[in-house]
């Protein structure tokens, strides 16, 4: 795609409010600015109620924003959906229980003026072994793979996935992401909301983290970890209990864990902790590790945990 092509997603000041009887309206999405370039793989993270699903619904044209604007591939969301340039894999709905897997794909394919080959889509999504099985006999994970196949039929430029591996076991999730990597390699833009932080860590190029209807962090996985403002210092020391007591009163230290003759210290100033351990306590076997994505997630979505 050339440099003059519009972004896959362009949202400016996006707001969605819902009325509540006898109470002020609640803002599920509160002034979101989001730009996703064509070809990006973006994970949308946040606790329950953060606004992820409401945002996804507006990107798909399923609901209209209360304020702000959104374009998908340079056009309004519903136009992008009608033209087959954007597809979605949602958690529930959209399947007829009495049809087989193959019949479902064939029926939905007939709704598009042009579509990918049915057999090819079934193969790409790993549905071949269950193609003759009725939807009612498919597990939750198998139904999710079927929704994935339906989303691929118009050969979309943008895939929006809402908890795409919900109901899948470990093997099914692995196979799903292998298939999704192949689609990403073909140049599709992918935006997925997930509660599985390991999926975001392993698959996404970029993470957008929401809380309270707003974007609170946006960047690479490494950048999000750095936003958590903490790393872990581990070291072997003499008298670990005494050293731990001294460190717990140090500014910026989040917690200290004693494990035999080793300490694990989470702190904003990991370099300062390391210098103290080496210079004042004769530490050995010292190791500094970045916060993992789960720690960053907790730090950024729990106000009392966020460090200055």
C-alpha positions as CSV (number, residue, x, y, z in Angstrom):
1,X,0.0,0.0,0.0
2,X,1.4,3.4,-1.0
3,X,2.1,6.3,1.3
4,X,-1.0,8.2,0.1
5,X,-3.4,5.5,1.1
6,X,-5.7,6.3,4.1
7,X,-5.0,4.7,7.4
8,X,-6.9,1.5,8.3
9,X,-8.5,3.3,11.3
10,X,-8.8,7.0,12.0
11,X,-10.8,8.0,15.1
12,X,-10.8,11.6,16.4
13,X,-12.4,12.6,19.7
14,X,-14.6,9.5,19.7
15,X,-17.3,9.5,22.4
16,X,-20.1,7.1,23.1
17,X,-22.6,7.8,25.9
18,X,-25.4,5.7,27.1
19,X,-28.4,7.1,28.9
20,X,-29.4,5.7,32.4
21,X,-32.8,6.2,33.9
22,X,-32.7,8.7,36.7
23,X,-28.9,9.0,36.5
24,X,-26.4,11.0,34.4
25,X,-25.3,9.3,31.1
26,X,-22.3,7.0,31.3
27,X,-19.5,7.5,28.8
28,X,-18.3,4.1,27.7
29,X,-15.8,5.7,25.3
30,X,-14.5,9.1,26.3
31,X,-12.6,11.1,23.8
32,X,-10.6,8.4,22.0
33,X,-8.0,9.4,19.3
34,X,-6.7,6.3,17.5
35,X,-4.8,5.9,14.2
36,X,-3.9,2.5,12.9
37,X,-1.8,2.3,9.7
38,X,-2.5,-0.2,7.1
39,X,-0.7,-3.5,7.8
40,X,-0.4,-3.0,11.6
41,X,-1.2,-5.8,14.1
42,X,-2.7,-4.1,17.2
43,X,-3.9,-5.6,20.4
44,X,-6.6,-3.7,22.4
45,X,-6.3,-4.4,26.1
46,X,-8.2,-3.2,29.2
47,X,-10.2,-4.5,32.2
48,X,-13.9,-5.3,31.9
49,X,-15.8,-2.1,31.3
50,X,-12.8,-0.3,29.8
51,X,-14.7,0.5,26.6
52,X,-13.0,-2.0,24.2
53,X,-16.2,-3.6,22.9
54,X,-18.0,-0.3,22.5
55,X,-15.0,1.1,20.6
56,X,-15.0,-2.0,18.3
57,X,-18.7,-1.6,17.7
58,X,-18.2,1.9,16.5
59,X,-15.3,0.9,14.2
60,X,-17.7,-1.7,12.7
61,X,-20.6,0.7,12.3
62,X,-22.7,-1.3,14.7
63,X,-23.3,1.8,16.8
64,X,-23.0,5.5,16.1
65,X,-20.7,7.7,18.1
66,X,-22.2,10.3,20.4
67,X,-19.4,12.7,19.3
68,X,-16.2,12.7,17.3
69,X,-15.6,11.0,14.0
70,X,-14.3,7.6,12.7
71,X,-13.2,6.4,9.3
72,X,-12.2,3.0,8.2
73,X,-9.9,2.9,5.2
74,X,-11.0,6.5,4.4
75,X,-14.7,5.9,4.4
76,X,-17.5,5.6,7.0
77,X,-17.5,2.2,8.9
78,X,-20.7,0.9,7.4
79,X,-19.5,1.7,3.8
80,X,-16.3,-0.2,4.5
81,X,-18.3,-3.2,5.8
82,X,-20.7,-3.2,2.9
83,X,-17.8,-3.2,0.4
84,X,-16.2,-6.2,2.2
85,X,-13.1,-4.3,3.2
86,X,-13.6,-4.9,6.9
87,X,-14.7,-8.0,8.6
88,X,-15.1,-9.0,12.2
89,X,-14.8,-12.1,14.4
90,X,-17.2,-11.6,17.4
91,X,-17.7,-13.8,20.4
92,X,-21.3,-14.9,19.9
93,X,-24.1,-15.0,17.3
94,X,-24.3,-15.2,13.6
95,X,-24.4,-19.0,13.1
96,X,-27.3,-21.3,12.1
97,X,-27.1,-24.5,14.3
98,X,-28.7,-26.9,11.8
99,X,-26.2,-26.2,8.9
100,X,-22.9,-27.9,8.6
101,X,-19.7,-26.0,8.8
102,X,-19.2,-26.2,5.0
103,X,-22.9,-25.3,4.3
104,X,-22.5,-22.2,6.6
105,X,-19.4,-21.0,4.7
106,X,-21.1,-21.6,1.3
107,X,-24.3,-19.8,2.3
108,X,-22.4,-16.7,3.6
109,X,-20.2,-16.7,0.6
110,X,-23.2,-16.4,-1.6
111,X,-24.0,-13.0,0.1
112,X,-20.9,-11.4,-1.4
113,X,-20.6,-10.3,-5.1
114,X,-17.1,-11.7,-5.0
115,X,-15.4,-13.9,-2.4
116,X,-12.5,-16.2,-1.7
117,X,-12.7,-19.8,-2.7
118,X,-14.8,-21.7,-0.1
119,X,-12.4,-24.7,0.0
120,X,-9.4,-22.4,0.4
121,X,-11.0,-20.6,3.3
122,X,-11.9,-23.8,5.0
123,X,-8.3,-25.0,4.6
124,X,-6.8,-21.8,5.8
125,X,-8.8,-21.8,9.0
126,X,-8.3,-25.5,9.7
127,X,-11.9,-26.5,9.4
128,X,-11.4,-29.3,6.9
129,X,-11.7,-32.1,9.5
130,X,-15.1,-30.8,10.7
131,X,-16.5,-29.5,7.5
132,X,-19.4,-31.9,7.5
133,X,-20.2,-31.4,11.2
134,X,-23.3,-29.5,12.1
135,X,-22.7,-26.2,13.9
136,X,-24.7,-27.4,16.8
137,X,-22.2,-30.2,17.4
138,X,-19.2,-27.8,17.2
139,X,-17.4,-26.7,20.4
140,X,-17.2,-23.0,21.3
141,X,-13.6,-22.9,19.9
142,X,-14.7,-24.6,16.7
143,X,-17.5,-22.1,16.2
144,X,-15.0,-19.3,16.7
145,X,-12.8,-20.7,13.9
146,X,-16.0,-20.9,11.7
147,X,-16.6,-17.2,12.4
148,X,-13.0,-16.5,11.4
149,X,-13.6,-18.4,8.1
150,X,-16.7,-16.3,7.4
151,X,-14.8,-13.1,8.1
152,X,-12.2,-14.1,5.5
153,X,-14.6,-14.7,2.7
154,X,-14.6,-11.1,1.3
155,X,-10.8,-11.0,1.6
156,X,-11.0,-7.9,3.9
157,X,-8.2,-5.4,4.3
158,X,-9.0,-5.0,8.0
159,X,-10.0,-7.7,10.5
160,X,-11.5,-6.7,13.9
161,X,-11.4,-9.5,16.4
162,X,-13.3,-9.4,19.8
163,X,-11.9,-12.0,22.1
164,X,-11.3,-14.3,19.1
165,X,-10.0,-17.3,21.1
166,X,-12.7,-17.3,23.8
167,X,-13.7,-20.9,24.4
168,X,-10.6,-22.4,22.7
169,X,-8.2,-24.7,24.5
170,X,-4.4,-24.2,24.3
171,X,-3.9,-26.2,21.1
172,X,-6.8,-24.5,19.4
173,X,-5.5,-21.1,20.3
174,X,-2.1,-22.0,19.0
175,X,-3.5,-23.1,15.7
176,X,-5.7,-20.0,15.5
177,X,-2.8,-17.7,15.9
178,X,-0.7,-19.6,13.4
179,X,-3.5,-19.1,10.8
180,X,-3.8,-15.4,11.8
181,X,-0.1,-14.9,11.4
182,X,-0.5,-16.2,7.8
183,X,-3.2,-13.6,7.2
184,X,-1.1,-10.9,8.7
185,X,1.8,-11.9,6.4
186,X,-0.5,-11.4,3.5
187,X,-0.8,-7.7,4.5
188,X,-4.1,-7.6,6.4
189,X,-4.5,-5.0,9.2
190,X,-5.6,-6.8,12.4
191,X,-7.1,-5.2,15.5
192,X,-7.9,-7.7,18.3
193,X,-9.3,-7.3,21.8
194,X,-8.2,-10.0,24.2
195,X,-7.9,-10.9,27.9
196,X,-5.0,-13.3,27.2
197,X,-2.0,-11.0,27.8
198,X,0.3,-13.7,26.4
199,X,-1.5,-13.4,23.0
200,X,-1.0,-9.7,22.9
201,X,2.7,-10.1,23.9
202,X,3.4,-12.7,21.3
203,X,1.4,-11.6,18.4
204,X,0.8,-7.8,18.5
205,X,3.2,-5.2,17.1
206,X,1.5,-2.5,19.1
207,X,-0.7,-2.4,22.2
208,X,-3.5,0.1,22.8
209,X,-4.5,-0.1,26.5
210,X,-7.9,1.4,27.6
211,X,-9.4,2.1,31.0
212,X,-12.4,4.1,31.9
213,X,-13.3,4.7,28.2
214,X,-9.9,6.3,27.5
215,X,-6.6,5.3,25.9
216,X,-4.1,5.2,28.8
217,X,-1.2,3.7,26.9
218,X,-0.3,3.2,23.3
219,X,2.9,1.7,22.0
220,X,5.0,-1.4,21.4
221,X,5.1,-4.1,24.1
222,X,8.5,-2.9,25.2
223,X,7.2,0.7,25.5
224,X,4.2,-0.4,27.5
225,X,6.4,-2.3,29.9
226,X,8.5,0.8,30.4
227,X,5.4,2.8,31.2
228,X,4.9,0.5,34.2
229,X,8.0,2.3,35.6
230,X,9.2,-0.8,37.3
231,X,11.7,-3.6,36.8
232,X,12.8,-6.5,39.0
233,X,16.2,-6.7,40.5
234,X,17.2,-10.1,41.8
235,X,20.4,-10.9,43.7
236,X,22.1,-13.1,46.2
237,X,23.0,-11.3,49.5
238,X,24.2,-12.1,53.0
239,X,21.5,-11.4,55.7
240,X,18.6,-11.1,53.2
241,X,16.0,-10.3,55.8
242,X,18.0,-7.3,57.0
243,X,18.7,-6.1,53.5
244,X,15.0,-6.5,52.6
245,X,13.9,-4.4,55.6
246,X,16.3,-1.6,54.6
247,X,15.1,-1.6,51.0
248,X,11.4,-1.6,51.8
249,X,11.9,1.9,53.2
250,X,13.6,3.1,50.1
251,X,11.6,5.5,47.8
252,X,10.3,3.9,44.6
253,X,10.6,0.3,45.8
254,X,7.3,-1.4,45.2
255,X,8.0,-4.7,47.0
256,X,10.8,-7.0,48.2
257,X,10.6,-10.8,48.3
258,X,13.0,-12.9,50.2
259,X,13.7,-16.3,48.6
260,X,16.3,-18.2,50.6
261,X,19.5,-16.2,50.2
262,X,18.1,-14.2,47.2
263,X,16.1,-11.0,47.0
264,X,13.7,-10.0,44.3
265,X,13.0,-6.2,44.3
266,X,10.5,-4.4,42.1
267,X,11.3,-0.8,41.9
268,X,11.0,2.3,39.7
269,X,14.8,3.0,40.0
270,X,16.1,-0.5,39.3
271,X,19.6,0.8,38.6
272,X,19.7,2.6,41.9
273,X,18.6,-0.6,43.7
274,X,21.3,-2.5,41.9
275,X,24.0,0.0,42.9
276,X,22.9,-0.2,46.5
277,X,22.9,-4.0,46.5
278,X,26.4,-4.2,45.0
279,X,28.1,-1.3,46.9
280,X,26.5,-1.7,50.3
281,X,25.6,-5.3,50.6
282,X,28.1,-7.2,48.4
283,X,25.4,-8.7,46.2
284,X,26.3,-11.4,43.7
285,X,24.3,-13.1,40.9
286,X,22.6,-9.8,40.1
287,X,20.0,-9.7,37.4
288,X,17.7,-6.9,36.2
289,X,14.5,-7.9,34.3
290,X,11.9,-5.7,32.6
291,X,8.3,-5.9,33.9
292,X,6.2,-8.4,32.0
293,X,3.1,-7.3,30.2
294,X,0.8,-8.5,33.1
295,X,2.7,-6.3,35.6
296,X,2.4,-3.4,33.2
297,X,-1.3,-4.0,32.7
298,X,-1.9,-4.0,36.5
299,X,0.2,-1.0,37.1
300,X,-1.4,1.1,34.4
301,X,-5.0,0.1,35.1
302,X,-4.8,0.3,39.0
303,X,-4.2,4.0,39.9
304,X,-2.8,3.3,43.3
305,X,-0.1,1.1,41.7
306,X,1.1,3.6,39.1
307,X,4.5,5.0,40.0
308,X,5.6,8.5,39.2
